[in-house]
Amino acid sequence: MVAVADDDQSVWSADGSTGAQDEKIFVSVRLRPLNEKELDQNDVPDWESINNTTIIYKHAVPERSLFPTAYTFDRVFGTDTSTKQVYEEAAKEVTLSAVNGMNASIFAYGQTSSGKTYTMCGITEYAVADIYDYMDKHQDREFILKFSAMEIYNEAVRDLLCPDSAPLRLLDDPERGTVVEKLTEVAVIDVEHLLELISFCYLQRQVGETSLNETSSRSHQILRLSIENSACVLSSTDNASTLSASVNFVDLAGSERASQTLSTGTRLKEGSHINRSLLTLGTVIRKLSKGRNGHVPYRDSKLTRILQNSLGGNARTAIICTMSPARSHVEQSRNTLLFASCAKEVTTSAQVNVVMSDKDLVKQLQKELYRLENDLKSAGSKNGTGDSCPLLREKELMIEKMEKEIKELTQQRDLAQSRIRELLQSVGDNHVSLLLADTDQLVDLPLKNMCKDSPNPLSRSSSVADSPLMDTDLNSYKELQFFDKSNRPVSVNDDLHPYEASENHLLYDGHSSPVSITPAFAGITSVNTDGACKEVSAAKNSKADSHIHDLEVNKGASVLPASESEDEFSSSPQREMELRALKQKLIHMQKTVDTLGRPQSTESVNWRRLRKSRSFQSFSSSNQSPPWCVAAPPVVYEKRLGLEPEILRLDSSDSSFDASAAPASSRKDSRRSSFGINMDPYLPEVIQDYGVTPINNVASVDKVLQPSPKESDTSSREVKPMDQVNEPSLEKSVTAETDIVTASSEISKLSSAAGVTASSHAAQSDEITKPASNLVLQLETMTDTSDNSSDCQGAMTDVSVSSDDWPLRFERLRKEIIELWQSCNVPLLHRTYFFLLFEGDPSDAIYMQVELRGLKYLKNKLFKATRNASESMRAINSEREMLCKLMLKRLSERERVDLYKRWGIDLKSKMRKSQLARRLWSDTKDISHIQASADLVAKLVGIGQAPKEMFGLSFSPGPVPRRSQSWKLRSLSFT
Ligand SMILES: Nc1ncnc2c1ncn2[C@@H]1O[C@H](COP(=O)(O)OP(=O)(O)OP(=O)(O)O)[C@@H](O)[C@H]1O
């Protein structure tokens, strides 16, 4: 049904049935005149055409001879026949079949020097002319012509339109038959173009001199013209389909006898290949002449494989056998006539090749389907039962049974699921009620004891919306994540009662309610209660007593008895409760500090809730710069690496927040914040919740944390005595740094209140006076078991030193950071800004540490994905490109020349700017190189003039990046 197609479209016969026309190959014989050589040798013609269909051997043959003396063919052309006539009578009709959608092939077969090439050259030209003439006469149809050409030389297929290409392979396509892989096909522009292509192919063909022919073709040549035509304008009656066919002009190499051609070496080898393939062709023709039964050895030669269709397939075929009349070639001539005699018995089945449109194809297939369905139905009705076979019925019963089983199983599963849900619900409710009970106590404590002057954001009088604690509902509670000691998330569905899990699950204390359910900290990982709790002793403190008293009053029966607690220190339930409450607070505060001291990860803050928090809203509405910044490097890197962290996204109402608008005293802090110091917006509330009284030693804190002299604002950094700290003016000037220290000191106080061991208690006062960074880091070291990485702990230790050896430590840290920048492909601008900003001030310690941790996090966790690495590499390359452009823009010719000299770039070399850009930040070991790189980048980019833009400190939604600036935004923007 499916006929051969020359392209990927489906080709069908015009009427959807086979529609093939069986016809014999048209065979003609052409006699050439004796050539000069033959005449010179006094050769005589032995063959003669007696009419236009018969050729005879002129001389008498012995009676016993097997050879006939007369041969009849479709056409016989005498020596004086022109090629034009040969074409007209023996090839034209077949050739023009191609324009009507039928494949066609014209062969020239004969011994060497018999006139094949002579004949085929003419025939091809006339055919081309006729095809174009036909096209001219059928302007209502659109024709598309494509030309390809190949030769088979020494059994290798060569592309004549691409002579330098390697030999082509033959592939078997189930629909299209044998296909020549990668054969060049050229769309023909016009007749001249086509003739040019044809003559080009003739020139490319392998030709060699033999004793019989000065220009003997040593290969089989196949020129193929594919013709597609369709109606230009479709009327309702027109067939929408396209006709597609191709016509082959095949000039075979001539059979030859080595004794006659006197071939040696290459010619002999060529001759043997030619003869072998012609022998296969003869065999195929002979077999086909006896009918299509039995094996036809098409595959024995490339020639027969390629021409398989033309030899008994879907094509109309004409063979012109050329022969010399000379007596000297009588034997070869007889062979040619024998071949021609067989060929004329071969039948082909040409059909019109229709490329169907998808629509027609669907119609065709639908018809076919309809027919098959009918066949099936009629077969069923003959069966009498309507069932096509009993096996089918059996299978249907089996399917029914299985469906029933599936249904039952599904019901069972649903039932089990709903029971699980119910159980969970009851467990969850219990937790929430307990949680709320605890919450009340937590809220009450600070209210009763501390910070009476400031309004408490968590007081009961606050609206529910304002209170993040009250915002905790059952669902959000269920969404909360808990973590075990290894920082693995622990599902609330785990088969551990929170009470039992307290040893393993760090967010549970001795109560059955989880610790730190406050929304701002929900999901914060790893607060090691063990480290703190195991040091708790029976030592008493007046503040602790007060807390215990409050707990006793408030807790009541809603709190589970502590008898099942893992607490090894408790001797009475009351005592246990006290300790738990204090531990709870301690953990809460430690988490706060933990959050402050680490690069903000996406899991660590519930930003949606944070946005609702009052402190945040107050900053937004007052247009006051808040003492925190969310743009931590890991977030930036994640964004740059194509990750999608859930970071704080502010709507337009939040856009008033702009770090650049911060007071001068906190401007450096804001910029530092951009390197990962995330001041928790919840912190002021937390401090107030716990009734924290600002600490006495603000002076010592300020000494450590205040900006370097060049940027410090002494008015706001004045040493204040304790009694002035609560004054509103000072409250306003309290920076986030103070908040850190306040929080840290409060932890110490609470630890102390809970009965810290003698040694830690004794050390407490010293701890508070230590640099805040040290304190925070020490607390982090003590409490943070989530990050067991030795790297990170090493980093912490690194900065937890006295300021005496700080310069050395600073250098070491900076080197490590520089190395990590390089290995993480951190944007050069980020490096530059950081490098120039942090020059070794002791207060830089925490920023250095945070940067280091951020980079380690990036290297360990994010950078493992190769996609991310390549993306960041691309980004940094774009950045270097942009620096190149800036060199041209920002530097004078003289400056550039100086730079080239300084950076050792040959002034005569090409792409000097690129060379320079590539060298920037390349030698991480050489600090002077790094300094020079940073200075140059800063100069090019103009750092100092627009830091806000560079680091995207503004929280207002950024403009849609324009294409030309996308590199900047991709690599630099933090928003
Ligand atoms: N019908 C003809 N009339 C006049 N000259 C002819 C005719 N046929 C062939 N010749 C001449 O005979 C010579 C050999 O012809 P041609 O090269 O076409 O033979 P061939 O069969 O292609 O040989 P080969 O197989 O070696 O390539 C050429 O010089 C050609 O001009």
The ligand as a Gaussian input file, in Angstrom:
#p B3LYP/6-31G(d) Opt

LIG

0 1
 N       26.287000       7.604000     -31.762000
 C       27.499000       8.136000     -31.834000
 N       27.832000       8.908000     -32.882000
 C       29.054000       9.409000     -32.990000
 N       30.037000       9.171000     -32.094000
 C       29.768000       8.415000     -31.056000
 C       28.497000       7.871000     -30.857000
 N       28.542000       7.141000     -29.722000
 C       29.766000       7.274000     -29.217000
 N       30.526000       8.020000     -30.012000
 C       31.932000       8.345000     -29.708000
 O       32.564000       7.216000     -29.217000
 C       33.488000       7.491000     -28.219000
 C       33.201000       6.699000     -26.985000
 O       31.949000       7.067000     -26.538000
 P       31.578000       7.064000     -25.020000
 O       32.661000       7.628000     -24.224000
 O       30.260000       7.674000     -24.880000
 O       31.517000       5.548000     -24.727000
 P       31.154000       4.851000     -23.383000
 O       30.278000       3.739000     -23.681000
 O       30.660000       5.827000     -22.453000
 O       32.549000       4.292000     -22.926000
 P       33.026000       3.959000     -21.457000
 O       32.204000       2.903000     -20.998000
 O       34.418000       3.542000     -21.619000
 O       32.912000       5.195000     -20.760000
 C       33.383000       8.973000     -27.977000
 O       34.425000       9.631000     -28.618000
 C       32.089000       9.375000     -28.606000
 O       32.106000      10.673000     -29.152000

